[in-house]
Amino acid sequence: MDKKYMAEPYKIKMVEPIAVTTREQREIAIKKAGYNTFLLDSDDVYIDLLTDSGTNAMSENQWAGLMLGDEAYAGSKNFKHLQQAVQELYGFKYVIPTHQGRGAENILSKIMIKPGDYVPGNMYFTTTRAHQELNGAAFRDVIIDEAHDPELNIAFKGNIDLNKLEKLIDEVGAEKIPYICLAVTVNLAGGQPVSMANMKAVYELAQKHGIKVMMDATRCVENACFIKHREAGYANKTILDIVKEMFSYADGCTMSGKKDGIVNIGGFLALNDGDLYQKAANLVVVYEGMPSYGGMSGRDMEALARGMYESMDYNYIAHRLAQVEYLGEKLDQAGIPIVKPVGGHAVFLDARRFYPHIPQNQFPAQMLAAQLYIESGVRSMERGIVSAGRDKDGNHHYPKLELVRLTIPRRVYTYSHLDVVAEAVIELYKKRDQVKGLRFVYEPPVLRFFTARFEPN
Ligand code: PM9
C-alpha cells in the first residue's frame, strides 16, 4: 500500500487468453476495418483499450449474484436490490433501470426537453448530446476554458464556469433551460473531475433560477476519489460519504453501469421528483421494459447492485486511478504529448502535437489510433473531430481537443500490459513524421465515429 503505484487489490481466478498477431495480420485487419478501431474484430486485438465501458472484470461476488437472478416479468427482487443500492449509495429516491446509459439519456431528454430549449453541460458527450439534439435542444458548453487546453495541469479541469452558465441563463431565460447536465468526471476533457465546491455552487445557482441539475454519474466514483486526493477537507472522508455529498447537489442522474457500476451491461435513470418519475415510468415501458426491469435481466440488476457497493471500496478505486497514472507517467517521461493531468479512466494522447503536420480535417487522431494498432495490436479510440460530428448546417464541429484515448478497463490488465502499451506509443512517436492523414469513404449521419470508414491520403 505504501508503494508509489499500488499493486492489484485482487487475485486472478479465471483467465481469458488474448491474441498475439503479426504486423502483417494487423495491416490487413485495419484496412478491412476502414481504419476505424471500432470495426476491428476483438480476436485481432492484443491489449484492448478501446473503452472502459462494459469491459470490466466482475468479482466472484458479482458472478455469484448472477446465479440469483429473479427473472419474473414484474417485481423482481433484484430490482429491489438495485433500488436499495441507488438509494443507499447515491441517495436518490426513484430508479428506472435501462439497458445502458443512453437508454436513461433518451428517457431523461424526452421527459424534460421541449424543442427550442438549451442544455448547458461541462463539455459534450457523444450520446448525451445526440439525445438532447434529437429532442430539439441545443447543447451549450459551459465548462471552464482551461478544460480545452490539454497542457494545463490543474486539479479540477471538469468544473463548470459559473459566469458562462449565468450568462446563458440571462441570454435565453431560465424557462428555456430544462436542466443543467453535469458530468462527473468529464470524459472528453480527458476524464477530468469536478470539485465538490463547484457542484455545490452550480446547484445553488440552478436552484436560484428554478433549474434542475441532472448529473451524468457514469464515472462518479472516480470523481469522488479525485476529490478525496485533491480537495481540501475530504482526505479523511470515505468514498461513500463523498459520493453521497456529490449527489446531494443534484435532482437526478443518468448512469451507465458499464463504467463505475463495474458490470458488462446496464444503467439507470435516478430521480427525486415524484412527477418526473411518473413521466419516466410511463416512457420506459415504451422504450425499455417494465419499470421494475427496464432494459435489464434480473441477474444483470443483481450484478450491478453488487458492483455499486464494491465500487465504494477505497482500495479498488485508488488502484484504478494508480494504473492510469502509471501509464500517464511513463508516456510523459518519454516526452509523449498527453492531456494533463491524467484523468480517471484513460490516458489521452494529444494527436495535434503528435502529428502536427496532419490538418484536423484529415483526422490525425483517427490515424494515430490506427497506427498504434498496426504497431502493437493495442486498440484505442479516436476522441476528436470524428467523434464531434457535424453541426445542423452540415459543417464539421472542430473541437479544440484532438485526442486518442487509451482507456483502462476495470480490474482487467496489469502494470505489465501498460508497459507494453507505453513502449508501443514511444516507438510510434519516433516514426511520427512518416504518417499521413485519412479521408472518409463512408460517413454515417449520427454518431459517425462508431461505423465510419476511411482510407489513407
Ligand atoms: N461512454 C465510452 O467508451 C461508451 C460509448 S461511446 C464510445 O466512454 C458518459 C460520460 C459516457 C458514456 C459512454 C455514456 C453512455 C454516457 N455518459 O454507453 O450508453 O462515457 O452505457 O453510456 C462510452 P452507455
Residues whose N, C-alpha, C, O or C-beta is under 5 A from the ligand:
A	BS01	PM9	L50 T51 D52 S53 Q100 G101 R102 F125 T127 N187 D216 T218 S256 K258
